[in-house]
């Protein structure tokens, strides 16, 4: 497999782990309130994506490092601090939406770089579409939250 494609897969794999770790912290800090079901859904989504991406890396003879990056620490810290001061209610949705949009951009770049490998493109496109669906759900929740605050 092309080194450029492998680099993109590694980046997506690490991003999925970092996102999952941040949502795990949010779920723990939410203590069963607020956006608990959304956090669980996002943990499952990013975990499944990281597992699938890890499988692609292993099949290509690469190591699938499940430790994430420094961003895992950043995501966890942000969620912990938000939990202490504001709680993890609808007010966190804009930040979550922005983070997932950055994930979509990473997928778009990886899909473009992988255009010569249809199987990779298919996997990445399916994962991207699932994230896009969750973004749309979060945007709906955010609109409802903002309307309730007015």
Secondary structure, 3 states (H helix, E strand, C coil): CCHHHHHHHHHHHHHHHHHHHHHHHHHHHHCCCCCHHHHHHHHHHHHHHHHHHHHHHHHCCCCCCCCCCHHHHHHHHHHHHHHHHCCCCHHHHHHHHHHHHHHHHHHHHHHHHCCCCHHHHHHHHHHHHHHHHHHHHHHHHHHHHHHHHC
